[in-house]
Amino acid sequence: MLSPQMTDRLWQALLDTVLMVGISAGIAVLAGIPLAVFLVTSGPGGIFPAPRLNRIVGMVVNGFRAVPFIVLLVALIPLTRLIAGTTIGIWAAIVPLSVSATPFFARIAEVSLREVDPGLVEAAQSIGCRRWHIIRHVLLPQALPGIIGGFTITVVSMIGASAMAGAGGLGDVAIRYGYQRFDTVVMLVVVVILIALVSAVQISGDLAVRRLRAR
């Protein structure tokens, strides 16, 4: 059985995990969608062609995606200290989580944007729509189900990455109180909570995608 103190600790760890992942996911969306739009519209045949800049940005995105999260976590320590003022705690974990999630989500959103029927873009151009209007009223609405599906995948991966940050949250409790103290009950409870959290995120994302596609 879990003691009242451990129950309170697990509850606080859940809140910390939700806070870390929630803020990092919000940053990933705010930065990732514009990045995905740029990668799509600035490429060859795009509505804002800039092939050279597109290649440079694409290489930077691929570079960050290629770095394992644990390596990125260590490499970003100076930046984390500069932004958060510390290298420990949930606020410090938000920096590497955001940097890791943004290019990952941007590439997923890019795929969804590229799947939009080019005929819709050509039709909008033929009636004189401005390029920004095409992005806002054609590309993004048509790609929205795929973007939300990709966002769901991103959040699920971030929940797993938050456990490696060692900055509080459910992963920290599992390591410190479950693994290091050989408390199997704590480990099992943390696993169950993580499964429930991931399932809730996945079900919510799938439901949102189905509703959008049904319109």
Phi, psi and chi 1 to 4 in degrees:
 res  aa     phi    psi   chi1   chi2   chi3   chi4
   1 MET       -  148.7  -65.1  -67.8  -66.6      -
   2 LEU   -86.7  138.8  -64.5  174.1      -      -
   3 SER   -73.6  158.9   65.1      -      -      -
   4 PRO   -57.0  -36.5  -25.8   34.8      -      -
   5 GLN   -64.5  -41.7  -66.6   82.2    0.9      -
   6 MET   -69.1  -36.5 -178.3   54.2   66.8      -
   7 THR   -61.1  -44.6  -58.7      -      -      -
   8 ASP   -63.2  -39.2  -68.4  -19.0      -      -
   9 ARG   -65.6  -40.3 -168.2  171.5  -73.6  116.9
  10 LEU   -66.6  -40.4  -76.0  167.2      -      -
  11 TRP   -62.9  -44.3  174.5 -111.9      -      -
  12 GLN   -65.1  -37.6 -175.4   60.0   49.6      -
  13 ALA   -63.8  -39.1      -      -      -      -
  14 LEU   -62.5  -45.0  174.1   60.9      -      -
  15 LEU   -62.5  -40.0  -65.6  179.0      -      -
  16 ASP   -63.9  -41.3  -71.3  -14.3      -      -
  17 THR   -63.7  -45.2  -63.3      -      -      -
  18 VAL   -61.8  -40.3  171.4      -      -      -
  19 LEU   -65.3  -48.2 -179.5   62.8      -      -
  20 MET   -58.0  -52.1  -84.1 -168.1  -66.8      -
  21 VAL   -68.9  -39.4  173.3      -      -      -
  22 GLY   -62.7  -48.3      -      -      -      -
  23 ILE   -67.6  -42.9  -66.0  176.9      -      -
  24 SER   -63.3  -39.6  -58.5      -      -      -
  25 ALA   -65.4  -39.0      -      -      -      -
  26 GLY   -62.3  -42.5      -      -      -      -
  27 ILE   -64.5  -40.2  -65.5  172.1      -      -
  28 ALA   -62.0  -38.2      -      -      -      -
  29 VAL   -68.4  -48.0  168.4      -      -      -
  30 LEU   -62.4  -33.3  -67.3  176.5      -      -
  31 ALA   -94.2  -33.1      -      -      -      -
  32 GLY   -73.8  -39.9      -      -      -      -
  33 ILE   -66.0  -49.4  -70.3 -179.6      -      -
  34 PRO   -58.3  -36.9  -24.4   34.8      -      -
  35 LEU   -64.8  -42.0 -174.3   56.0      -      -
  36 ALA   -65.4  -42.3      -      -      -      -
  37 VAL   -61.0  -41.9  169.7      -      -      -
  38 PHE   -63.2  -44.9  172.3   80.6      -      -
  39 LEU   -62.1  -34.4  -71.3  170.0      -      -
  40 VAL   -78.3  -46.1  170.6      -      -      -
  41 THR   -81.1  -19.3   58.8      -      -      -
  42 SER   -96.2   -5.4   64.1      -      -      -
  43 GLY   -76.1  177.2      -      -      -      -
  44 PRO   -57.2  128.3  -24.8   34.7      -      -
  45 GLY    82.5    1.3      -      -      -      -
  46 GLY   -76.7  171.8      -      -      -      -
  47 ILE   -83.6  -14.0   57.4  177.6      -      -
  48 PHE  -126.9   65.7  -71.1  102.9      -      -
  49 PRO   -61.2  126.8   21.3  -31.2      -      -
  50 ALA  -153.2   69.9      -      -      -      -
  51 PRO   -56.2  -41.5  -22.3   33.2      -      -
  52 ARG   -66.0  -48.2 -176.8  173.4  -60.3  177.7
  53 LEU   -64.8  -34.8 -174.1   57.4      -      -
  54 ASN   -61.5  -42.7  179.4  -82.9      -      -
  55 ARG   -66.0  -39.9  -73.8 -166.6  -63.2  -89.3
  56 ILE   -64.2  -48.6  -66.0  173.3      -      -
  57 VAL   -63.4  -39.6  173.7      -      -      -
  58 GLY   -61.7  -39.7      -      -      -      -
  59 MET   -67.6  -37.8  -74.1 -171.5  -66.0      -
  60 VAL   -64.2  -44.7  171.8      -      -      -
  61 VAL   -61.0  -45.5  169.8      -      -      -
  62 ASN   -64.1  -35.5  -69.8  -22.1      -      -
  63 GLY   -62.9  -45.4      -      -      -      -
  64 PHE   -67.6  -35.8  -84.0  100.6      -      -
  65 ARG   -67.4  -29.1  -75.0 -175.2   61.7 -158.4
  66 ALA   -77.9  -17.7      -      -      -      -
  67 VAL   -84.8  124.6  179.1      -      -      -
  68 PRO   -58.8  148.3  -22.5   32.7      -      -
  69 PHE   -59.3  -40.5  176.5   73.1      -      -
  70 ILE   -65.4  -34.6 -167.3   66.6      -      -
  71 VAL   -70.4  -43.0  176.1      -      -      -
  72 LEU   -62.3  -37.6 -168.7   63.6      -      -
  73 LEU   -57.4  -44.0  179.6   68.2      -      -
  74 VAL   -73.8  -42.3  175.7      -      -      -
  75 ALA   -64.0  -29.0      -      -      -      -
  76 LEU   -91.7    9.3  -69.3  176.9      -      -
  77 ILE   -55.7  -45.0  -74.9  177.9      -      -
  78 PRO   -61.2  -42.9  -24.3   35.6      -      -
  79 LEU   -65.6  -40.5  179.1   62.4      -      -
  80 THR   -61.4  -43.3  -60.4      -      -      -
  81 ARG   -64.9  -37.5 -175.5 -178.9  -70.1  110.7
  82 LEU   -66.9  -42.2  177.8   64.5      -      -
  83 ILE   -81.7  -48.5  -65.1  175.6      -      -
  84 ALA   -93.7  -14.6      -      -      -      -
  85 GLY    79.8    2.4      -      -      -      -
  86 THR  -157.9  165.3 -179.7      -      -      -
  87 THR  -115.8    8.5   57.6      -      -      -
  88 ILE  -128.2  158.2   59.0  174.6      -      -
  89 GLY    97.3  169.4      -      -      -      -
  90 ILE   -68.2  -31.7   59.9  173.6      -      -
  91 TRP   -70.5  -33.9  -65.9  104.9      -      -
  92 ALA   -69.0  -33.1      -      -      -      -
  93 ALA   -70.1  -25.0      -      -      -      -
  94 ILE   -62.8  -34.7  -71.3  172.2      -      -
  95 VAL   -63.0  -57.9  176.1      -      -      -
  96 PRO   -65.8  -32.9   21.8  -32.2      -      -
  97 LEU   -62.0  -43.6  -81.3  173.1      -      -
  98 SER   -66.1  -44.3  -57.6      -      -      -
  99 VAL   -64.5  -36.7  173.0      -      -      -
 100 SER   -73.1  -40.2  175.2      -      -      -
 101 ALA   -77.0  -31.3      -      -      -      -
 102 THR   -60.6  -53.1  -63.9      -      -      -
 103 PRO   -66.4  -32.8   20.8  -31.4      -      -
 104 PHE   -62.1  -49.2  178.5   80.8      -      -
 105 PHE   -68.2  -35.8  174.0   65.8      -      -
 106 ALA   -60.8  -41.6      -      -      -      -
 107 ARG   -67.8  -38.5  -78.0  -58.1 -169.8 -171.6
 108 ILE   -65.8  -44.0  -65.2  178.4      -      -
 109 ALA   -64.5  -35.1      -      -      -      -
 110 GLU   -60.6  -43.3  179.7 -168.9   -0.2      -
 111 VAL   -60.6  -43.1  171.6      -      -      -
 112 SER   -63.6  -40.3  -61.4      -      -      -
 113 LEU   -67.4  -36.2  -71.2  165.5      -      -
 114 ARG   -71.2  -20.5  -70.1 -168.2 -174.1  -78.7
 115 GLU   -81.1   -7.3  -70.5  178.2  -12.9      -
 116 VAL   -65.3  135.8  174.4      -      -      -
 117 ASP   -57.3  119.2 -174.6   -2.1      -      -
 118 PRO   -58.7  -25.4  -21.7   32.6      -      -
 119 GLY   -62.4  -32.8      -      -      -      -
 120 LEU   -66.1  -40.7  -64.4  174.9      -      -
 121 VAL   -66.1  -43.3  176.2      -      -      -
 122 GLU   -64.0  -37.7  -66.7  173.1    0.4      -
 123 ALA   -64.8  -41.2      -      -      -      -
 124 ALA   -65.6  -38.2      -      -      -      -
 125 GLN   -67.0  -35.6  -69.9  175.3  -40.4      -
 126 SER   -68.3  -25.4   66.9      -      -      -
 127 ILE   -97.2   10.0   61.2  175.2      -      -
 128 GLY    88.3   18.4      -      -      -      -
 129 CYS   -66.8  140.1  -73.5      -      -      -
 130 ARG   -70.9  157.1  -64.8 -178.1  178.3  178.8
 131 ARG   -62.6  -39.0  -70.4  178.2  -70.8 -174.1
 132 TRP   -66.4  -33.3  -70.9  110.5      -      -
 133 HIS   -67.5  -35.3  -71.7  170.6      -      -
 134 ILE   -63.2  -42.2  -66.7  173.9      -      -
 135 ILE   -63.2  -46.1  -66.2  172.3      -      -
 136 ARG   -73.9  -39.9 -179.7  179.0  177.3 -177.5
 137 HIS  -104.7  -10.6  -61.7  -67.3      -      -
 138 VAL  -119.4  -62.3  178.0      -      -      -
 139 LEU   -63.3  -55.3  -74.4  176.3      -      -
 140 LEU   -64.7  -46.2  -70.6  175.8      -      -
 141 PRO   -62.6  -39.6  -24.5   35.0      -      -
 142 GLN   -69.4  -32.6  -68.9  -65.8  -40.1      -
 143 ALA   -89.9   -4.4      -      -      -      -
 144 LEU   -57.1  -44.5 -171.0   56.8      -      -
 145 PRO   -58.0  -43.5  -25.7   35.8      -      -
 146 GLY   -66.9  -36.8      -      -      -      -
 147 ILE   -65.1  -42.4  -69.3  174.1      -      -
 148 ILE   -66.5  -39.5  -68.5  178.2      -      -
 149 GLY   -60.9  -42.0      -      -      -      -
 150 GLY   -67.2  -35.5      -      -      -      -
 151 PHE   -64.9  -37.3  178.0   67.6      -      -
 152 THR   -61.9  -45.8  -57.7      -      -      -
 153 ILE   -60.8  -40.7  -64.0  172.1      -      -
 154 THR   -62.6  -45.3  -56.9      -      -      -
 155 VAL   -63.4  -41.6  172.4      -      -      -
 156 VAL   -60.5  -44.0  169.1      -      -      -
 157 SER   -66.5  -32.9   67.9      -      -      -
 158 MET   -69.3  -33.3  -69.2  172.8   70.2      -
 159 ILE   -61.7  -42.4  -67.2  173.3      -      -
 160 GLY   -66.8  -40.8      -      -      -      -
 161 ALA   -66.7  -32.6      -      -      -      -
 162 SER   -62.6  -26.8   68.6      -      -      -
 163 ALA   -69.5  -26.7      -      -      -      -
 164 MET   -83.1  -15.2  -69.1 -172.7  -73.3      -
 165 ALA   -69.3  -23.9      -      -      -      -
 166 GLY    60.3   34.7      -      -      -      -
 167 ALA  -121.4   29.0      -      -      -      -
 168 GLY   104.5  177.9      -      -      -      -
 169 GLY    90.4 -175.5      -      -      -      -
 170 LEU   -65.1  -38.3  -67.9  167.5      -      -
 171 GLY   -62.5  -40.1      -      -      -      -
 172 ASP   -64.4  -41.8 -175.3   56.6      -      -
 173 VAL   -64.2  -42.3  169.9      -      -      -
 174 ALA   -61.3  -40.3      -      -      -      -
 175 ILE   -73.9  -49.1  -66.8  171.7      -      -
 176 ARG   -74.4  -42.2  -72.8 -159.7  -65.5  149.0
 177 TYR  -103.4  -19.8  -62.8   95.9      -      -
 178 GLY   -96.2  -60.3      -      -      -      -
 179 TYR   -71.8  -53.4  175.8   73.1      -      -
 180 GLN   -68.6  -27.4  -66.7  180.0   -8.6      -
 181 ARG  -104.1    8.6  -60.6 -173.4 -177.1 -175.0
 182 PHE    55.2   40.7  -56.1  101.1      -      -
 183 ASP  -101.0   98.0 -167.2  -29.6      -      -
 184 THR   -64.9  -34.8  -54.1      -      -      -
 185 VAL   -61.4  -45.9  174.5      -      -      -
 186 VAL   -62.0  -43.6  172.2      -      -      -
 187 MET   -58.8  -46.5  -70.8  -73.5  -71.7      -
 188 LEU   -64.9  -41.2  -71.0  175.4      -      -
 189 VAL   -63.9  -42.5  170.9      -      -      -
 190 VAL   -62.6  -42.6  169.4      -      -      -
 191 VAL   -60.8  -43.7  170.0      -      -      -
 192 VAL   -63.0  -42.7  169.3      -      -      -
 193 ILE   -63.8  -42.9  -66.1  173.7      -      -
 194 LEU   -64.2  -41.2  -74.7  171.8      -      -
 195 ILE   -62.0  -43.1  -68.9  173.6      -      -
 196 ALA   -64.0  -40.6      -      -      -      -
 197 LEU   -66.1  -46.0 -175.8   58.4      -      -
 198 VAL   -63.4  -41.3  167.8      -      -      -
 199 SER   -63.0  -41.1  -61.8      -      -      -
 200 ALA   -63.5  -42.0      -      -      -      -
 201 VAL   -65.1  -44.8  170.0      -      -      -
 202 GLN   -65.8  -43.6 -170.4   65.6   56.7      -
 203 ILE   -64.2  -42.6  -68.6  170.9      -      -
 204 SER   -63.2  -42.9  -60.8      -      -      -
 205 GLY   -64.6  -44.2      -      -      -      -
 206 ASP   -62.8  -39.4  -68.2  -16.5      -      -
 207 LEU   -64.7  -42.3 -178.8   61.4      -      -
 208 ALA   -63.7  -40.8      -      -      -      -
 209 VAL   -64.1  -44.5  170.2      -      -      -
 210 ARG   -62.5  -40.0  -75.9 -161.6  -61.6  -90.2
 211 ARG   -66.9  -38.4  -73.6 -176.2  174.9  178.1
 212 LEU   -67.6  -39.4  -74.5  170.2      -      -
 213 ARG   -73.5  -20.6  -73.4  178.0  175.1  169.5
 214 ALA   -80.8  -13.9      -      -      -      -
 215 ARG   -73.4      -  -69.4 -178.2  179.3  178.6
